[in-house]
């Protein structure tokens, strides 16, 4: 089953004619859902009603028991009927599985539409990576609205990835029928300062008439106004309840994300204090690791957690359906009403949200938590062979210096980074890492520059008893290695290089866990259960070499430590970069 991504199929005159006839009782329905309780996304009611379908259309929503003429009867047996859930911002690559595997994981849970920013594939493979995503979108029953990656790389001049998307490349993607807009614009300073590159990219979005999505972390006041005045209309990078309210007042569409669970309780409290759900609040997953996807699901899990934290189920579902559809300009989705598209979910209840049956385009695609048919993956040959660097030696992770003692720049604290300084001894021409630091090294892996690691020193990352290497390293996805000693760093790095990409944990000179991700260094073709198990095992191994300190010093922080578009210093394959000041230090040695 493939979907019409242009939304033209339901406007066929013959189909509309059949739906009109069935609605007025002059013809039978194709399918009739009886004995269900409709969750009304307009009124907030839970009301008993039957639903008549004609092909992919909802033809009628009427009083229970008043019609029985249908080719197929679906007895909801008291279940709640909701529109299919819509994830307004996400990255399939973050789940480390193929699009087909991802679809097979979320469709049975009631997620029927996703808005996918494939900038991970784009950063590694350029337009070919996005073309792969577009082909996947055409082949799956999961409704996939692609966005054109806007920041490839995310911080031009401060990092080097596998491609470079200028305004011309973005305009080309915006002409593809699968593409619904520009993905999160992460180069905030470039937009605010009217950098010509970013201004041209945003203008390409404005000219297309499609969405322009944002990444407005910590923006407020004049900077937020400038960011929005450029034409950007959404954000998912909330940092507090005050940030949420401020951005709602500013007029941004909020993509309330599930990947920062520690913030959700205070965000729910802030919305509850308003006394109503703003129509500009939508929901997204952003990033879901494979073990979480396997055990808890996708957007359905976000809805479930919001309800658990005190949000009305009707509000959470409205944000995930009608509000999302309005944001996307998709009047066919998000509401159970005549003339709308029949993307429907039968939930056993509105707390656990167990999906009993999932209908997409009027056809049942999943029952009892399982797909009705096997989803075939597309050819992934274009994503292979992305590790273009030679094995590394322990000495590659040393920092050269002159003299016997030097001052070095440090990158202090996870997530919200800031500059620091420390003194360090020099032995045999190399810096001795200070006792309170963790080494971070980034090696270019895309074949566009030298691959010698650039090394920095982190503070506030605890004492490491081993090393971690990963090619999942936002957003340029170069090989990134964290560690407390040179030998383990080299062991972990070389295991990942030999695997064609992925992640490895090393300690005491050997590999503890290796998770190969040979597609783009980001994704595996293995079944979700296997990838989830491998990732879970790797997480546990990380717990053995690092003492985490939530909410910021957590495993996930390792994947964003190179995100150079965010304020503050970040290590990249070119050195220590700070987008706010335009600083790029190839070496951390100051004097």
Secondary structure, 3 states (H helix, E strand, C coil): CCCCCCCCHHHCHHHHHHHHHHHCCCCCEEEEEEEEEEECCCCCCEEEEEEEEECCEEEEEECCCCCCCEEEEEECCCCEEEECEEEEEECHHHHCECHHHHHHHHHHHCEEEEEEECHHHHHHHCHHHHHHHHHHHHHCCCEEEEEECCCCCCCECCECCCCCCCHHHHHHHHCCCCEEEEEEECCHHHHHCCCHHHHHHHHHHHHHCCEEEECCCCCCHHHHHHHHHCCCCEECCCCCHHHHHHHHHHCCEEEEECCCHHHHHHHHHHHHHHCCCCCCEEEECECCCHHHHHHHCCHHHHHHHHHHCCCCHHHHHHHHCHHHHHHHCCCCCCCCCCCCECCEEEECCCCCCCEEEEEECCEEEEECCEECCCCCCCCCHHHCCCCCCCCCCHHHHCCECCCCEEEEEEEECCCCCEEEEEEEEEECCEECCCCCEEEEEEECCCCCCCCCCEEEEEECCCCCCCEEEECCCCCCCCEEEEECCHHHHHHHHHHHHHCCCEEEEEECCEEEEEEECCECCCEECCCHHHHHHHHHHHHHHHHHHCCCECCCECCCHHHHCCCCCCCCEEEECCEEEECCCCEEECCCECC
